[in-house]
Amino acid sequence: MPTIAFLANLSTAEHKRRWDLLNQHASDGVNVIVADPKSSPGELIEALKDADAAIPWLASIPLDAAEHLPKLKLVQLLTAGYDSVDVIGLSKLGIKVANNGGSNAISVSEHTISLMLSVYRRMMEAWTNTKDGKWRSGVDQLPVRTEINGKTVGIIGFGNIGRQVSRRISGFNCEVLYHDLIELMPGRDGELGAQAVDLDHLLRVSDIVTVHVPLNSSTRGMMGSREFDLMKKTAIFINTCRGPVHNETDLIKALQDGEIAGAGLDVLEEEPTDPNNPLLHMPTSIVTPHWAGGTGEGNERAVVFALSNLQRIVENRKLLSVVDPASIF
């Protein structure tokens, strides 16, 4: 009987929901166990000794434990990002790492567009004003609100999430540009209503720039002062992938100096962030606590995908969405 291990502390409702989904969707022929990721290496080795696959949630598997788990074939993530685990180290031990196969792409793309709308419509200022009993007193003095309709949207990273953003933004009558190091099959970008362009052109002409890339050495800090300087002064920046993809100091300066008009962020360089972070107190920025992908539907798709990869181990078939260690550099 194959065994899949969930590495999580079940003391929070968010962790428990994923644990319940895993048990709900596992067949009778699958053994589902839970392990505390904060256990010592020795305790982890004992807990995971029979696991064919492990699902770490907001956790990682230390290499000094993994090297003593000869049965472990797969570390299966429920997220698109894979920066929380040592892909290269695990690969050297013969353990593959797979991401969620786009399971959260719809959830994150919807949140991305929610941030675009919230920044353009100054939604949080209006809500705070209403909640404080001021109704429209004060907000009528704000700069005029903006429509998404007819804008140029630049998508950096055209993987599962970037393509879902393209599909959803098309309903707003926008021109969609994208930049990705990996070329799509010829004609596929037209099918998605998007045009491939170089990065600098995308930055110069887009009204909205949204990033959807994995965090690795080539993307860390890829949005910094040079990139913000290239953007229109009326443009807004959206990040729902990983905080270190943007240089936070440069972003704050760009907002303070009016180099860009606004930012909608689900991720920051440090999480949780310092309550004094200027991004939390600027009228031109909106920040949510890295929860764009955590919908019920997205969670369920991710768990079903994880179990399907476990079944592929049993059947000695090729695993899906395996992270290439070479992509880390």
Residue, then its C-alpha position, 0 to 999 in steps of 0.5 A: m500500500p503506497t504511503i503519502a505523508f502530509l508535513a504540517n502542524l494541524s493546529t490551524a484551520e488552514h492546515k486542517r482543511r488540506w489534511d481533510l481534503l487529502n483524506q477525503h480524496a485518497s482511495d482505500g488503497v492509500n495510506v495517509i499519514v501526518a508528520d510534524p515538520k518541526s520534529s527532529p531529523g531523527e523523529l522525521i526519519e521515523a515518521l517518514k520511513d514508509a512514505d513514497a511521497a511527502i507533501p510539505w505545507l509551509a515546511s521543507i524536508p531537511l536533507d539530513a533526514a531525506e538522505h535516510l529515506p530510501k523509499l521516498k521518491l517524491v516531494q509533492l508541493l501544493t503550491a506553484g512556487y518551489d523555493s521552499v525546498d532544496v530541489i537540487g539537494l533532493s535531486k541528488l538523493g534521487i527524490k523528485v520535487a513537483n509543483n502543483g501542476g497549475s492547480n492554483a492558477i485560477s485562484v491566483s489569476e482571480h486575485t491578481i485581477s482583484l488587486m488591479l481593480s482595487v488599486y485602480r478604484r482605490m477600494m481600500e480607501a473607500w472601504t476604510n472611509t465608509k467603515d469609519g462613518k465618513w461615507r464619501s467625505g474625503v474620498d471625493q478629494l482623491p485622484v479620479r478613479t480609473e477603468i481597466n477597460g482598454k488598458t495595456v496589460g503586461i504579463i511577465g511569466f506566461g506559465n499556468i498562472g500568467r495564461q489564466v490572467s490573460r484569459r480573464i483580463s481579455g473580458f476587459n477589452c485590454e491589449v495583452l502583452y507577455h514576456d517569458l524566457i520559454e517560447l510558446m508553441p507557435g500560434r498559442d499566444g494568439e489563441l490566448g489573445a496575447q503578444a510576445v514582446d521583449l521585457d523592456h518594451l513591455l515595461r515601457v508601454s504597459d498600463i499594468v505590469t503583473v509578474h508570475v515567475p518562479l523565484n530563482s537566482s535569475t528572477r530575484g530582484m528582477m523588478g528594481s529601480r531600472e525596471f520601475d523607471l522604464m514604466k509609465k508614471t501612470a502604470i501600476f505594478i502587481n505581484t502575486c508570485r514571490g516577494p523577492v522578485h521585486n526589490e522592495t526598497d526600489l518599489i517603495k521609492a518608485l511609489q514615493d517619487g511618483e515613478i509609478a502610480g500604484a502597487g497591488l501586492d500579495v507577497l513581500e520580501e519578508e513575510p510576515t512583514d514589519p507593521n511599519n513597512p511603508l507599503l502598508h501605509m501608502p495610499t497608492s499600495i494595497v497588500t494582502p497576506h500571501w493568500a491568493g491561491g488559498t481557495g477551496e477549489g484550488n486546494e482541492r485541485a492541488v490535493v487531487f493532483a498530488l494523489s495522481n502523482l502518487q498513483r504514477i509512482v505506484e504504476n512506475r509512470k512519468l511524474l507530472s510537473v517535476v521541477d527541473p533542478a537546472s531551472i534553479f539557476 
